[in-house]
Amino acid sequence: MKFQEMHLETFFSLFYEVKDDIENMEGCYSVELMKDIKDPTLMFTYSIWEDEEKLNAYRKSDLFAKTWPRTKALFSAPAEAWSLDFV
């Protein structure tokens, strides 16, 4: 997620406001926030889920519905997302 620099603190506050709620969703093992080492406006959330079904349930939850629009409004570019599996 690439943010407008003036909105970084707002995003940090929002992330830490909902982090525990996300981690308490069924099937979520952890959620971490990372940033690019060269671009301080480029952020990544790294979450580990039991399976894709649990992740999709979160994406359909009230928590996501309330959080995502607030987060998206702070972007300077469209977000990208990947679902990965260990090899």
FIROLUM-145629 format. One record per residue: x, y, z of N, C-alpha, C in turn; residue in three letters; residue number from 1. Coordinates in nm, 2 decimals, padded with zeros to 4 digits. Example, Ala and Ser with C-alpha at 12.3 -4.5 7.8 and 13.67 -1.06 7.14 Angstrom:
SITE     n.px     n.py     n.pz    ca.px    ca.py    ca.pz     c.px     c.py     c.pz    aa     i
SITE    01.32   -00.57    00.78    01.23   -00.45    00.78    01.32   -00.33    00.78   ALA     1
SITE    01.28   -00.22    00.71    01.37   -00.11    00.71    01.29    00.00    00.79   SER     2
// end
This chain:
SITE     n.px     n.py     n.pz    ca.px    ca.py    ca.pz     c.px     c.py     c.pz    aa     i
SITE    00.09   -00.12    00.00    00.00    00.00    00.00    00.09    00.12    00.00   MET     1
SITE    00.07    00.21   -00.09    00.14    00.34   -00.10    00.05    00.45   -00.05   LYS     2
SITE    00.11    00.52    00.05    00.03    00.62    00.12    00.08    00.76    00.08   PHE     3
SITE   -00.01    00.86    00.09    00.03    01.00    00.09    00.11    01.02    00.22   GLN     4
SITE    00.22    01.08    00.21    00.31    01.10    00.32    00.24    01.17    00.44   GLU     5
SITE    00.15    01.27    00.41    00.08    01.34    00.51   -00.02    01.25    00.59   MET     6
SITE   -00.05    01.13    00.54   -00.14    01.04    00.60   -00.08    00.92    00.67   HIS     7
SITE    00.05    00.92    00.67    00.12    00.80    00.74    00.08    00.78    00.88   LEU     8
SITE    00.08    00.89    00.96    00.05    00.88    01.10   -00.09    00.83    01.12   GLU     9
SITE   -00.18    00.88    01.04   -00.32    00.84    01.04   -00.33    00.69    01.02   THR    10
SITE   -00.26    00.64    00.91   -00.26    00.50    00.89   -00.20    00.42    01.00   PHE    11
SITE   -00.09    00.46    01.06   -00.03    00.39    01.17   -00.13    00.38    01.29   PHE    12
SITE   -00.20    00.49    01.32   -00.30    00.49    01.42   -00.41    00.39    01.39   SER    13
SITE   -00.46    00.39    01.27   -00.57    00.30    01.23   -00.52    00.16    01.23   LEU    14
SITE   -00.40    00.13    01.18   -00.35   -00.01    01.19   -00.35   -00.06    01.33   PHE    15
SITE   -00.29    00.01    01.42   -00.27   -00.04    01.56   -00.41   -00.04    01.63   TYR    16
SITE   -00.50    00.04    01.58   -00.64    00.04    01.64   -00.71   -00.09    01.61   GLU    17
SITE   -00.68   -00.15    01.50   -00.76   -00.27    01.46   -00.67   -00.40    01.45   VAL    18
SITE   -00.54   -00.39    01.47   -00.45   -00.50    01.47   -00.50   -00.62    01.55   LYS    19
SITE   -00.53   -00.59    01.68   -00.57   -00.70    01.77   -00.71   -00.76    01.73   ASP    20
SITE   -00.79   -00.68    01.68   -00.92   -00.73    01.63   -00.90   -00.82    01.51   ASP    21
SITE   -00.81   -00.79    01.42   -00.79   -00.87    01.31   -00.73   -01.00    01.35   ILE    22
SITE   -00.63   -01.00    01.45   -00.57   -01.12    01.50   -00.67   -01.20    01.58   GLU    23
SITE   -00.77   -01.14    01.62   -00.87   -01.22    01.70   -00.98   -01.28    01.60   ASN    24
SITE   -00.97   -01.25    01.47   -01.06   -01.31    01.38   -01.03   -01.46    01.37   MET    25
SITE   -01.13   -01.54    01.36   -01.11   -01.69    01.35   -01.02   -01.72    01.23   GLU    26
SITE   -00.91   -01.80    01.26   -00.82   -01.84    01.16   -00.70   -01.75    01.14   GLY    27
SITE   -00.70   -01.64    01.20   -00.58   -01.55    01.19   -00.48   -01.58    01.29   CYS    28
SITE   -00.36   -01.61    01.25   -00.25   -01.64    01.34   -00.17   -01.51    01.38   TYR    29
SITE   -00.15   -01.42    01.28   -00.07   -01.30    01.31   -00.09   -01.20    01.20   SER    30
SITE   -00.07   -01.07    01.24   -00.07   -00.96    01.14    00.05   -00.87    01.18   VAL    31
SITE    00.13   -00.84    01.08    00.24   -00.75    01.10    00.24   -00.64    01.00   GLU    32
SITE    00.30   -00.52    01.04    00.31   -00.41    00.95    00.46   -00.39    00.91   LEU    33
SITE    00.49   -00.38    00.79    00.63   -00.36    00.74    00.63   -00.24    00.64   MET    34
SITE    00.75   -00.18    00.63    00.76   -00.07    00.53    00.88   -00.10    00.44   LYS    35
SITE    00.88   -00.05    00.33    00.99   -00.06    00.23    01.11    00.02    00.29   ASP    36
SITE    01.23   -00.03    00.28    01.35    00.03    00.34    01.39    00.16    00.26   ILE    37
SITE    01.35    00.17    00.14    01.38    00.29    00.07    01.27    00.40    00.05   LYS    38
SITE    01.15    00.35    00.06    01.03    00.44    00.04    00.95    00.43    00.17   ASP    39
SITE    00.95    00.53    00.25    00.88    00.52    00.38    00.73    00.53    00.36   PRO    40
SITE    00.68    00.56    00.24    00.54    00.57    00.22    00.48    00.44    00.17   THR    41
SITE    00.56    00.34    00.15    00.52    00.21    00.09    00.51    00.11    00.21   LEU    42
SITE    00.39    00.06    00.24    00.37   -00.02    00.35    00.31   -00.16    00.31   MET    43
SITE    00.34   -00.26    00.39    00.29   -00.39    00.36    00.23   -00.45    00.49   PHE    44
SITE    00.12   -00.51    00.48    00.07   -00.59    00.60    00.10   -00.74    00.56   THR    45
SITE    00.15   -00.81    00.66    00.18   -00.95    00.64    00.10   -01.03    00.74   TYR    46
SITE    00.01   -01.10    00.69   -00.08   -01.18    00.78   -00.07   -01.33    00.75   SER    47
SITE   -00.08   -01.41    00.85   -00.09   -01.55    00.83   -00.22   -01.60    00.88   ILE    48
SITE   -00.29   -01.68    00.79   -00.42   -01.73    00.81   -00.42   -01.88    00.80   TRP    49
SITE   -00.51   -01.94    00.87   -00.53   -02.09    00.87   -00.55   -02.14    00.72   GLU    50
SITE   -00.63   -02.07    00.65   -00.66   -02.10    00.51   -00.73   -01.99    00.44   ASP    51
SITE   -00.74   -02.00    00.31   -00.80   -01.89    00.23   -00.94   -01.87    00.27   GLU    52
SITE   -01.01   -01.97    00.31   -01.15   -01.95    00.35   -01.16   -01.86    00.47   GLU    53
SITE   -01.07   -01.87    00.57   -01.08   -01.78    00.68   -01.04   -01.64    00.64   LYS    54
SITE   -00.94   -01.62    00.55   -00.90   -01.49    00.50   -01.02   -01.43    00.43   LEU    55
SITE   -01.09   -01.50    00.35   -01.20   -01.45    00.28   -01.32   -01.41    00.37   ASN    56
SITE   -01.33   -01.49    00.48   -01.44   -01.45    00.58   -01.40   -01.32    00.64   ALA    57
SITE   -01.28   -01.29    00.67   -01.23   -01.16    00.72   -01.27   -01.05    00.62   TYR    58
SITE   -01.24   -01.08    00.49   -01.26   -00.98    00.39   -01.41   -00.94    00.37   ARG    59
SITE   -01.49   -01.04    00.42   -01.64   -01.01    00.41   -01.70   -00.96    00.55   LYS    60
SITE   -01.61   -00.94    00.65   -01.65   -00.91    00.78   -01.69   -00.76    00.79   SER    61
SITE   -01.76   -00.73    00.90   -01.79   -00.59    00.93   -01.66   -00.51    00.96   ASP    62
SITE   -01.57   -00.58    01.03   -01.44   -00.51    01.06   -01.37   -00.46    00.93   LEU    63
SITE   -01.36   -00.55    00.84   -01.30   -00.51    00.71   -01.38   -00.40    00.64   PHE    64
SITE   -01.51   -00.42    00.64   -01.60   -00.32    00.57   -01.58   -00.18    00.64   ALA    65
SITE   -01.55   -00.17    00.76   -01.53   -00.04    00.83   -01.39    00.01    00.81   LYS    66
SITE   -01.29   -00.08    00.81   -01.15   -00.04    00.81   -01.10   -00.01    00.67   THR    67
SITE   -01.14   -00.09    00.57   -01.08   -00.08    00.44   -01.11    00.06    00.38   TRP    68
SITE   -01.23    00.11    00.38   -01.25    00.24    00.32   -01.17    00.35    00.39   PRO    69
SITE   -01.16    00.34    00.52   -01.07    00.44    00.59   -00.93    00.44    00.55   ARG    70
SITE   -00.88    00.31    00.52   -00.74    00.29    00.48   -00.72    00.34    00.34   THR    71
SITE   -00.81    00.30    00.25   -00.80    00.32    00.11   -00.80    00.48    00.08   LYS    72
SITE   -00.87    00.55    00.16   -00.88    00.70    00.14   -00.74    00.76    00.16   ALA    73
SITE   -00.65    00.69    00.22   -00.52    00.75    00.25   -00.41    00.72    00.15   LEU    74
SITE   -00.45    00.64    00.05   -00.35    00.59   -00.05   -00.31    00.70   -00.15   PHE    75
SITE   -00.19    00.68   -00.20   -00.15    00.77   -00.32   -00.15    00.69   -00.45   SER    76
SITE   -00.17    00.56   -00.44   -00.18    00.47   -00.55   -00.26    00.35   -00.52   ALA    77
SITE   -00.32    00.28   -00.62   -00.40    00.16   -00.59   -00.32    00.06   -00.51   PRO    78
SITE   -00.38   -00.01   -00.42   -00.32   -00.12   -00.35   -00.31   -00.25   -00.43   ALA    79
SITE   -00.21   -00.33   -00.39   -00.19   -00.46   -00.45   -00.20   -00.56   -00.34   GLU    80
SITE   -00.24   -00.68   -00.37   -00.25   -00.79   -00.26   -00.21   -00.92   -00.33   ALA    81
SITE   -00.15   -01.00   -00.25   -00.11   -01.14   -00.29   -00.15   -01.23   -00.18   TRP    82
SITE   -00.19   -01.35   -00.22   -00.20   -01.46   -00.13   -00.10   -01.56   -00.17   SER    83
SITE   -00.02   -01.60   -00.07    00.10   -01.69   -00.10    00.09   -01.82   -00.01   LEU    84
SITE    00.17   -01.91   -00.05    00.17   -02.04    00.02    00.32   -02.07    00.04   ASP    85
SITE    00.35   -02.14    00.14    00.49   -02.19    00.16    00.52   -02.30    00.07   PHE    86
SITE    00.65   -02.30    00.02    00.69   -02.41   -00.07    00.78   -02.51    00.01   VAL    87
// end
